[in-house]
Amino acid sequence: MKLDNARILVTGGSLGIGKVTAGFLTERGAQVIITGRDEKRLALAAQETGAFPVTADVADESDINRTYKILMEKWGGLDCLINNAGIGSFTPVDSLKLEDFEAVFRVNVFGAALMAQQAISIFKEQNFGNIINIGSTAALKGFEKGSVYSASKFALRGMTQCWQAELRKFNVRVSLVNPSEVATAFANPDRLERDAADNKLRSDEIAHAIVSILEMDDRGFVPELTVWATNPW
């Protein structure tokens, strides 16, 4: 896929992986829309990356509809959706509540699916498109207190595989990127970005992986890619 003038929608674009990915893409000539729930933070990210901000929550179906209405009015089509928005809940299994699952799945699973559903209708009409879902190494192996978060990422991984089976015949490439631990604002109640130690992953490494997947010639695609820190100890 050629990134110059490509039309790309990135959810969760106000911080971390989403913001850095948007910057990498605009540097390569792409047109990028970023979404996020915090209007001020999103506006700042737009200034820093050159992306166009749309304040929206992927857990809200009306916000999803409004996002695509703005997108179609602005571009008339879409080349790539990056499902990056995600939240976590880390609670011992004997303390879990139904609300914990509902809140995380509404963003990480249902939101991703509904965002993709609208993108797919565009892609089928175009006979071309790309979806990149941001998973996690928690989609590969569970961990202590990870029942809710890991389950949501396992679900996203399963959906990704289903979409691959359904959409290849429409020339739609669907990929899953699994970051290991990345220094971002994720799970930080103050939503402040964490600094990465020299041997830890940054958002830059994940953004690099995303761009590399997209830049592959359209005749091939990467079904799944996992990024680990080389030596985090």
Number of C-alpha atoms within 10 A of each C-alpha: 18 13 19 13 14 18 20 24 28 25 26 26 33 29 22 24 28 26 27 22 27 32 22 18 27 19 14 15 14 20 22 26 23 28 30 24 18 14 15 12 15 25 20 14 25 23 11 14 22 19 26 18 23 24 20 23 20 28 22 14 15 11 17 18 16 14 22 19 12 13 20 13 9 10 10 12 18 22 21 27 25 27 26 25 26 24 16 20 17 16 16 12 12 7 8 15 11 8 9 17 17 13 15 22 24 18 22 27 24 20 23 25 20 18 22 22 12 14 21 24 11 18 23 15 11 15 15 20 25 26 25 24 27 25 29 24 18 20 19 13 12 16 10 10 16 18 19 24 26 24 20 27 27 20 17 24 24 12 17 22 15 12 19 16 11 12 19 15 12 15 17 24 24 26 26 25 24 23 24 17 18 22 17 19 16 19 13 11 7 8 11 13 13 14 12 13 10 9 11 18 22 22 20 17 18 25 22 14 17 23 17 12 23 21 12 13 10 15 8 11 17 15 15 17 16 15 17 16 15 9 9 11 6
